[in-house]
Amino acid sequence: MKTNTHVIHLLLTIATIGLAGLSTLACGGPGFTECEDGSLCHAGFQCVQAGSGRFHCVVPEAIGCGDGVHTDVEECDDGNRTSGDGCSRLCELERCGNGRIDLGELCDDGNDAGGDGCSADCMSDETCGNGYWDRDVEECDDGVGSAACEADCTLPVCGDGRHNPAAGEACDDGPGSAVCDVDCTPAECGDELHNPAAGEDCDDGSESPTCDDDCSLVVCGDGHRNRAANERCDDGNVKDGDHCSADCRYLGAYLWSPEDVAWDPVGARILIIDSDTDALIFVDPSTLARNLLSDADNGAGPAFVSPRGLAWDPAGERALVADDGLAALLAIDPTSGDRTILSGADVGAGPALVSPRDVAWDPVRERALVVDAALQALVAVDPMTGDRALVSDLDHGAGPALSAPESVIWDPAGARVLVVDPGLDAVFTIDPDTGERAVLADVDRGEGPDLDDPRGLAWDPEEARILVVDAGLDAVLAVDPSTGDRALVSDLTRGTGPALATPSGLAWDPSGARALIVDLELHALISLAPGPGNRTLLGDGSIGAGPSLTYPLDLTWDPIRGRVLVVDRSLRAVIAIDLDSGDRTIVSDASEGSGDLFYYPYAIEWDPVGQRALVLDHDPWAVLAVDPITGRRTLVTSVDRGVGPALVSPRGIAWDPTAERALVVDDDLDALFAIDVTTGARTILSDDATGAGRTLSTPRHVIWDPVAGRALVIDADRDALFAIDVTTGARTTLSDAATGPGPGFSTPRSLVWDPVDARVLVIDYGRDALLSVAVDTGARVILSDNGLGQGPALDFPRGVTWDPVGARALVVDTGIDALLAIDPRTGKRTILSK
């Protein structure tokens, strides 16, 4: 029988192996299978338990494995000797957890539980990275890190501290760090992710009312202007009286051509209109701080062109400005500085304004009253519609005609209009209903000093009289509103204080019971005590504290301290100027700093290697190095120091960064020199005997061209810009009357390199202008002169340098003894220090 056959095979196997064989198998080794009692069977043999309970190793054939008959010694028999079909070739059940690694299994640890080194389905050794997702111990496993799975078999989550580039993470430092944001992007100000670890106080993506664009909180006085927070300026401090108000709402202002003055009863402050800077300025009567309320860059709306008259509109609580250039009446918001044309060519019906000179408020009819010099008329303006109506002119109202009406006010006592006319040297009264005109005071009416160019009017409520400023008399007179009699209130002979020079406007300050005067020539605001006639200066064109400039000739940028250094011939000094405050400090002169004294300091340049200033002294000639901290002066080259040809009339100095030396032009020798700043040795690089090309004739200034690596020289006699090869001395004309289009030079004095537009900027004091020159074509363009660009007119500009922080030109002008900034895009001129 088949059973007997199986037994026979079993006995034969045991006999064949023998006891010795069984002992050998029990020793174990590679390729063995462990039986349940701990004994081992060699590969290819099967563990079989005998009747005695002991296990023996037999070949499968010995038990009939594969014949399809399931015996007691077989776990299964599917009729074949093929593994992988549920029954192995050894007739053992193929199932996970049987302790045997069957075909298709990666492991089998004898159980069906995961998390113990072999998965519950025996398909994984539960090693991260094997590409098999072991759910008991892993969140994922795709073999390598991917966008869906980390390399440690966890799901990718930004902030887990594991950098996963495939998941789009640029970084991952867990909760964020100084270099990595919480969204796993690099920490960067402006990304709208507040990262305190990166030093960010805030991050709104850009400027916001609470956050600066450098990710710091908005704080007035931090030196960072935030437009979203309505900061018009921020000069790094919270004091008034400099370039920015203490609350950062208004730019500091200077008086240059103050035309008129008015009192703002709402803001309890003084308003001044300036026709040179085309600006409306307010002055705090307590601190005397002057701030800019409205100009082309401050406040929206049409810019002033030639503002002349100023008044307060109590109904609209706003300022009214008569602008001669715009031929219009404007309303100014006293908070924002926004400008609106109240009445002009395109606003309002009625006869057009032509040359409006002043404006007043009619409190009875609640309308504006404008005097127009061209129309020789008084015009009423409806403040709601802008409609205009003639009140008084040759065809409206009886009486002597106006000639050149300049100023107008309301007479509260007589409920009438008062007009001053410098063309007739007279004060007129005008009936606001009929337009009837009457001369109140002139050479033939009223007693007292004759008027001689009266310019402004004000009502004195304390004495119920009219006050008149007269530019011809440089005086203030009182006019009796009934008789026209005139009495001197204040002039050079009456009252103390600064003498008037060209008074132009007048107003009454009810808070101080005093008159307020603006003076064109003094660039000043003056208060007047009407009783004794004493005058007090409240403000002028000065900007910044410290010794005044008296003859500034040249300047350079101090990159270490972010300031300007100016040489002043009259003071024989180097002066440092803070561009935020305009404050001036003596760095080196006879009292500051040791060493050789200046005699005629003419030009200055920065030495970036020695981190010092180099000052060119014209007569006796020398180059001195100035320590910017101590002011100590050290002789670099002179007749007594350094070898080489002597200088005769040095005019300009520049730095050659390629050879680390100074370059000097001499307008007597018509030459370009190199100066060794260590030894003082002098070498002629280019003159009539050195280098080819058109010779120099009165070279005045020199700079370095950082693009072409050459010297650029401006020549006042040839009205030309030269390029000079510092190796050969060859001279090339870059721009003159025959080279390059544009307006010609007319005594060019100084030049500077504009790194923004890679061009040369030239100061020409024959034109009182700043020009640009294209170095490739020689084309010349006027950027700023007295007809182009807003701001105070240039009078005798001498030196120019570049402000790398403000990206603008800085100019010293000996005519007005001031430092100005010029915007190379708009031509706007701003006094920074005076």
Salt bridges, closest charged atoms under 4 A:
GLU61 OE2 - ARG81 NH1 2.98
ASP67 OD2 - HIS6 NE2 3.46
GLU75 OE1 - ARG100 NH2 2.93
GLU92 OE1 - ARG100 NE 2.81
ASP152 OD2 - ARG162 NE 2.86
ASP160 OD2 - ARG162 NH2 3.38
ASP213 OD1 - HIS224 NE2 2.54
ASP214 OD2 - HIS224 ND1 3.97
GLU259 OE1 - ARG308 NE 3.41
ASP264 OD2 - ARG269 NE 2.74
ASP295 OD2 - LYS828 NZ 3.00
ASP297 OD2 - LYS828 NZ 2.69
ASP313 OD2 - ARG318 NE 2.76
ASP324 OD2 - ARG357 NE 3.75
ASP362 OD2 - ARG365 NH1 3.23
ASP362 OD2 - ARG367 NE 2.95
ASP393 OD1 - HIS396 ND1 2.71
GLU406 OE2 - ARG308 NH2 3.56
GLU406 OE1 - ARG357 NH2 3.69
GLU406 OE1 - ARG455 NH1 3.78
ASP411 OD2 - ARG416 NE 2.63
ASP433 OD2 - ARG365 NH2 2.95
ASP442 OD2 - ARG445 NH1 3.10
ASP450 OD1 - ARG486 NH2 3.68
ASP453 OD1 - ARG455 NE 2.87
ASP460 OD2 - ARG465 NE 2.92
ASP509 OD2 - ARG514 NE 2.77
ASP554 OD2 - HIS701 NE2 3.89
ASP558 OD2 - ARG561 NH1 3.23
ASP558 OD2 - ARG563 NE 2.93
ASP607 OD2 - ARG612 NE 2.85
ASP656 OD2 - ARG661 NE 2.84
ASP667 OD2 - ARG651 NE 2.78
ASP667 OD2 - ARG700 NE 3.33
ASP705 OD2 - ARG710 NE 2.89
ASP736 OD2 - ARG694 NH1 2.74
ASP754 OD2 - ARG759 NE 2.85
ASP757 OD2 - ARG759 NH2 3.34
ASP803 OD2 - ARG808 NE 2.74
ASP823 OD1 - ARG825 NE 3.37
